[in-house]
Amino acid sequence: MLQWVADIIRSKDVAAIPVMTHPGIEMIGHTVREAVSDGRIHAEAVVALAKKYPSAAACTIMDLTVEAEAFGASVVFSDDAVPAVSGRLLNSIEDIECLQVPSLHAGRVPQYLKANLLIADTFQKEKVTSPLPAGRGWGRAFFAGCIGPFSLAGRLYDMAEMMMLIYEQPQAAHTLLSKCAQFIAKYCQALKLAGANGVLMAEPAAGLLSDDDCRTFSSQYVRQIVEEVQDESFIVILHNCGNTGHCTKAMVSTGAAAYHFGNKCSMEDVIRDVPPTALAMGNLDPVSLFKDGTPEQMRCAVHTLLDKMRPFSNFVLSSGCDTPPHTPPANIEAFFSALGL
């Protein structure tokens, strides 16, 4: 995978990796509730998209409730929207102290591991390669997903309360973050064993922090996970759509192989803080362009962004976050066609 990263950077062509699974769920006639609960349906949606679109990598669902549910948090499900954590699991510092790091058999974790195993197995057996034009110098990768430690802590303790905790009781915050990071690392190891080529770690809540606080309460824990799981066969892509450009340096301090940015920031500004040996991915608006825009607006936005990013060989064209349910296929096709795919 480190060679895959290097091949993309070295190529004269721009790779495209939109973060999307919901169009695949709709393509195979299932609901979001079914896909996030059944590993086989989840896998079928990812494979269906991989066979249809020339993305340089396939991605699983960006579900930021799986790990929280494993810890014991309540989750609300919907047919047409991603799951959401309901209520607050931890109400005190004593609750944090007593919190146990769950096993990989808790909640829906087994279904997500099953999805990753089935996707990897299908990619290998059916040789699901990217339908790219000849001459592209990289193969099709497959990325699992997980939440970041600060975002997970906020879902367990309540995000507003977590922001207070890091200033009033920082040691308690570190205790919680350490437990979150321990579970995420264990989960990432299992995803790696299931056959994923890497993991897209969603840490949007870290965008609420200053660069210094992001280093202290997010990046140092992300770095621990990166050092444990990232190697030549498995990479970490750190996603922070809450970053407006103010904490890019903290993101980069994690040592991840790639960084994924949301549409709140200027891509041409944030990429200057990314090492030229790491990928910088982003950042077309998943709602106003992918879901609510027109094909012409999409093509125009792609061309505008490509023009701005022309000086940067480590740029990868992507959505700013997970594309939502009911994204029109015509807009996805316009995204790829604007890149000449």
Solvent accessible surface area in square Angstrom, and as a share of the most:
residue,aa,sasa,rsa
1,M,35,0.16
2,L,79,0.39
3,Q,109,0.48
4,W,22,0.08
5,V,6,0.03
6,A,36,0.28
7,D,34,0.17
8,I,3,0.01
9,I,29,0.15
10,R,163,0.59
11,S,27,0.18
12,K,190,0.80
13,D,30,0.16
14,V,46,0.27
15,A,1,0.01
16,A,2,0.02
17,I,1,0.01
18,P,4,0.02
19,V,2,0.01
20,M,12,0.05
21,T,0,0.00
22,H,3,0.01
23,P,11,0.07
24,G,0,0.00
25,I,1,0.01
26,E,70,0.31
27,M,81,0.36
28,I,52,0.26
29,G,65,0.62
30,H,60,0.27
31,T,45,0.26
32,V,7,0.04
33,R,105,0.38
34,E,70,0.31
35,A,1,0.00
36,V,0,0.00
37,S,49,0.32
38,D,52,0.27
39,G,1,0.01
40,R,126,0.46
41,I,24,0.12
42,H,1,0.01
43,A,5,0.04
44,E,80,0.36
45,A,0,0.00
46,V,2,0.01
47,V,16,0.09
48,A,21,0.17
49,L,12,0.06
50,A,5,0.04
51,K,114,0.48
52,K,96,0.40
53,Y,8,0.03
54,P,15,0.10
55,S,10,0.06
56,A,1,0.01
57,A,2,0.02
58,A,10,0.07
59,C,9,0.05
60,T,8,0.04
61,I,3,0.01
62,M,23,0.10
63,D,10,0.05
64,L,30,0.15
65,T,3,0.02
66,V,3,0.02
67,E,1,0.01
68,A,0,0.00
69,E,38,0.17
70,A,9,0.07
71,F,18,0.08
72,G,47,0.45
73,A,7,0.05
74,S,71,0.46
75,V,24,0.14
76,V,88,0.51
77,F,57,0.24
78,S,40,0.25
79,D,64,0.33
80,D,86,0.44
81,A,47,0.36
82,V,69,0.40
83,P,8,0.05
84,A,55,0.42
85,V,37,0.21
86,S,50,0.32
87,G,65,0.63
88,R,80,0.29
89,L,56,0.28
90,L,6,0.03
91,N,97,0.50
92,S,36,0.23
93,I,57,0.29
94,E,117,0.52
95,D,49,0.26
96,I,0,0.00
97,E,102,0.46
98,C,97,0.58
99,L,18,0.09
100,Q,143,0.63
101,V,39,0.22
102,P,17,0.11
103,S,57,0.37
104,L,40,0.20
105,H,158,0.70
106,A,25,0.20
107,G,49,0.48
108,R,20,0.07
109,V,0,0.00
110,P,52,0.33
111,Q,60,0.27
112,Y,10,0.04
113,L,34,0.17
114,K,74,0.31
115,A,0,0.00
116,N,2,0.01
117,L,102,0.51
118,L,42,0.21
119,I,0,0.00
120,A,19,0.15
121,D,55,0.28
122,T,31,0.18
123,F,27,0.11
124,Q,139,0.62
125,K,151,0.64
126,E,100,0.45
127,K,154,0.65
128,V,13,0.07
129,T,98,0.57
130,S,17,0.11
131,P,68,0.43
132,L,34,0.17
133,P,56,0.35
134,A,107,0.83
135,G,72,0.69
136,R,54,0.20
137,G,44,0.42
138,W,21,0.07
139,G,44,0.42
140,R,32,0.12
141,A,2,0.02
142,F,3,0.01
143,F,2,0.01
144,A,1,0.01
145,G,19,0.18
146,C,6,0.03
147,I,0,0.00
148,G,0,0.00
149,P,0,0.00
150,F,0,0.00
151,S,0,0.00
152,L,0,0.00
153,A,0,0.00
154,G,3,0.02
155,R,67,0.24
156,L,0,0.00
157,Y,14,0.05
158,D,56,0.29
159,M,47,0.21
160,A,70,0.54
161,E,69,0.31
162,M,0,0.00
163,M,47,0.21
164,M,105,0.47
165,L,9,0.05
166,I,4,0.02
167,Y,136,0.52
168,E,110,0.49
169,Q,89,0.40
170,P,61,0.38
171,Q,131,0.58
172,A,8,0.06
173,A,0,0.00
174,H,38,0.17
175,T,31,0.18
176,L,0,0.00
177,L,0,0.00
178,S,56,0.36
179,K,35,0.15
180,C,0,0.00
181,A,4,0.03
182,Q,110,0.49
183,F,0,0.00
184,I,0,0.00
185,A,6,0.05
186,K,75,0.32
187,Y,2,0.01
188,C,0,0.00
189,Q,57,0.25
190,A,15,0.11
191,L,1,0.00
192,K,49,0.21
193,L,158,0.79
194,A,12,0.09
195,G,35,0.33
196,A,6,0.04
197,N,45,0.23
198,G,0,0.00
199,V,0,0.00
200,L,11,0.06
201,M,0,0.00
202,A,0,0.00
203,E,3,0.01
204,P,27,0.17
205,A,11,0.08
206,A,1,0.01
207,G,9,0.09
208,L,104,0.52
209,L,4,0.02
210,S,59,0.38
211,D,32,0.16
212,D,102,0.53
213,D,28,0.15
214,C,2,0.01
215,R,94,0.34
216,T,54,0.31
217,F,12,0.05
218,S,3,0.02
219,S,4,0.03
220,Q,74,0.33
221,Y,13,0.05
222,V,0,0.00
223,R,103,0.37
224,Q,90,0.40
225,I,1,0.01
226,V,7,0.04
227,E,119,0.54
228,E,100,0.45
229,V,1,0.01
230,Q,42,0.19
231,D,59,0.31
232,E,134,0.60
233,S,68,0.44
234,F,0,0.00
235,I,0,0.00
236,V,0,0.00
237,I,2,0.01
238,L,6,0.03
239,H,0,0.00
240,N,2,0.01
241,C,30,0.18
242,G,15,0.15
243,N,0,0.00
244,T,78,0.45
245,G,34,0.32
246,H,78,0.35
247,C,0,0.00
248,T,1,0.01
249,K,117,0.50
250,A,0,0.00
251,M,2,0.01
252,V,28,0.16
253,S,38,0.25
254,T,0,0.00
255,G,35,0.34
256,A,6,0.04
257,A,10,0.08
258,A,0,0.00
259,Y,2,0.01
260,H,0,0.00
261,F,0,0.00
262,G,0,0.00
263,N,65,0.33
264,K,139,0.59
265,C,11,0.07
266,S,47,0.30
267,M,6,0.03
268,E,53,0.24
269,D,86,0.44
270,V,4,0.02
271,I,4,0.02
272,R,161,0.59
273,D,52,0.27
274,V,9,0.05
275,P,50,0.31
276,P,103,0.65
277,T,111,0.64
278,A,7,0.05
279,L,1,0.00
280,A,0,0.00
281,M,3,0.01
282,G,0,0.00
283,N,14,0.07
284,L,11,0.06
285,D,33,0.17
286,P,11,0.07
287,V,77,0.44
288,S,62,0.40
289,L,30,0.15
290,F,0,0.00
291,K,69,0.29
292,D,91,0.47
293,G,11,0.10
294,T,66,0.38
295,P,45,0.28
296,E,111,0.50
297,Q,97,0.43
298,M,0,0.00
299,R,84,0.31
300,C,76,0.46
301,A,21,0.17
302,V,0,0.00
303,H,89,0.40
304,T,64,0.37
305,L,15,0.08
306,L,26,0.13
307,D,85,0.44
308,K,98,0.42
309,M,4,0.02
310,R,172,0.63
311,P,106,0.67
312,F,40,0.17
313,S,70,0.45
314,N,8,0.04
315,F,6,0.03
316,V,0,0.00
317,L,0,0.00
318,S,0,0.00
319,S,0,0.00
320,G,0,0.00
321,C,31,0.18
322,D,19,0.10
323,T,0,0.00
324,P,26,0.16
325,P,17,0.10
326,H,106,0.47
327,T,4,0.02
328,P,49,0.31
329,P,75,0.47
330,A,49,0.38
331,N,2,0.01
332,I,0,0.00
333,E,84,0.38
334,A,2,0.01
335,F,0,0.00
336,F,5,0.02
337,S,57,0.37
338,A,12,0.10
339,L,23,0.11
340,G,54,0.52
341,L,44,0.22
